Amino acid sequence: MDKIFINHPEIEKYIFSLLEDDDPVLKEMEELAEKLNFPIVGRIVGKLLYLITKIKKPKLVVEIGSGFGYSGYWFAKALQGSGKLVLSDYKGENIQLAKEFLQKANLDKNVIFEVGDGVEIAKRYKDIDILFLDHEKSRYKEAADALKENLSKEALVIADNVLWYGKVLKPEQSKKVKAIDEFNRYMIKHFDTTIIPVRDGLLLAQKR
Ligand SMILES: C[S@@+](CC[C@H](N)C(=O)[O-])C[C@H]1O[C@@H](n2cnc3c(N)ncnc32)[C@H](O)[C@@H]1O
């Protein structure tokens, strides 16, 4: 099945053009993602994560799959050191870059940089107020299930790529798509959940 753009690319371009930001660090990160073809959440979702975080005022945010820190940048910008942020990635070089970018942006206060399996890392934290999933899509359900007890009351779970460019319309086409579809259904059953059809689909859920 072909890739479906959830929103018209021109509409995304228009929104992006409105979300001007003159932070050179943000631009540098976006340019690096472009150069490496690295899948960051992008500015539209980033700004949404920033707003959700500002509204929620969390004491602890944990990210699984931080890459080189682009989504982390938006969480850190919203927190301004007032809550703890844990970034995690399998790859040490990604986490090293994340550290350098957040330091350069002066957003590294109260940020913990962890290398390893993000699900195992997250299990060490209690009372997580926002859990952000952006690692292997086939492991989203396992992460949400395993970390339920680590979430604070009314915690938010946010997950990226839950529409997988429309491929969820035919979940039987691959194990990965099936796993995403199962995760979406699991979240709808166990949490107060919706899917925001922005970029590649962002799932937003609150613990009941
Ligand atoms: C889509 S990228 C993350 C992008 C990042 N959230 C952003 O928007 O800037 C996915 C990342 O998850 C990492 N990853 C995959 N599985 C992981 C796991 N189980 N634990 C930690 N990191 C993982 C990969 O190394 C990769 O850097």
PDBQT file of the ligand as one rigid body, heavy atoms in Angstrom, charges set to zero:
ROOT
HETATM    1  C1  LIG A 301      12.306   8.117  15.241  1.00  0.00    +0.000 C 
HETATM    2  S1  LIG A 301      13.853   8.176  16.014  1.00  0.00    +0.000 S 
HETATM    3  C2  LIG A 301      13.582   9.292  17.352  1.00  0.00    +0.000 C 
HETATM    4  C3  LIG A 301      13.422  10.709  16.963  1.00  0.00    +0.000 C 
HETATM    5  C4  LIG A 301      13.264  11.661  18.109  1.00  0.00    +0.000 C 
HETATM    6  N1  LIG A 301      12.207  11.296  19.017  1.00  0.00    +0.000 N 
HETATM    7  C5  LIG A 301      12.995  13.046  17.573  1.00  0.00    +0.000 C 
HETATM    8  O1  LIG A 301      11.862  13.337  17.180  1.00  0.00    +0.000 OA
HETATM    9  O2  LIG A 301      13.938  13.833  17.521  1.00  0.00    +0.000 OA
HETATM   10  C6  LIG A 301      13.887   6.641  16.859  1.00  0.00    +0.000 C 
HETATM   11  C7  LIG A 301      15.094   6.447  17.763  1.00  0.00    +0.000 C 
HETATM   12  O3  LIG A 301      14.777   5.408  18.673  1.00  0.00    +0.000 OA
HETATM   13  C8  LIG A 301      15.953   4.690  18.954  1.00  0.00    +0.000 C 
HETATM   14  N2  LIG A 301      15.502   3.397  19.516  1.00  0.00    +0.000 N 
HETATM   15  C9  LIG A 301      14.863   2.384  18.892  1.00  0.00    +0.000 A 
HETATM   16  N3  LIG A 301      14.507   1.442  19.761  1.00  0.00    +0.000 NA
HETATM   17  C10 LIG A 301      14.922   1.869  20.984  1.00  0.00    +0.000 A 
HETATM   18  C11 LIG A 301      14.833   1.354  22.288  1.00  0.00    +0.000 A 
HETATM   19  N4  LIG A 301      14.239   0.179  22.546  1.00  0.00    +0.000 N 
HETATM   20  N5  LIG A 301      15.347   2.072  23.304  1.00  0.00    +0.000 NA
HETATM   21  C12 LIG A 301      15.954   3.260  23.071  1.00  0.00    +0.000 A 
HETATM   22  N6  LIG A 301      16.057   3.805  21.851  1.00  0.00    +0.000 NA
HETATM   23  C13 LIG A 301      15.551   3.133  20.823  1.00  0.00    +0.000 A 
HETATM   24  C14 LIG A 301      16.722   4.649  17.649  1.00  0.00    +0.000 C 
HETATM   25  O4  LIG A 301      18.100   4.455  17.884  1.00  0.00    +0.000 OA
HETATM   26  C15 LIG A 301      16.375   6.035  17.068  1.00  0.00    +0.000 C 
HETATM   27  O5  LIG A 301      17.383   6.966  17.392  1.00  0.00    +0.000 OA
ENDROOT
TORSDOF 0
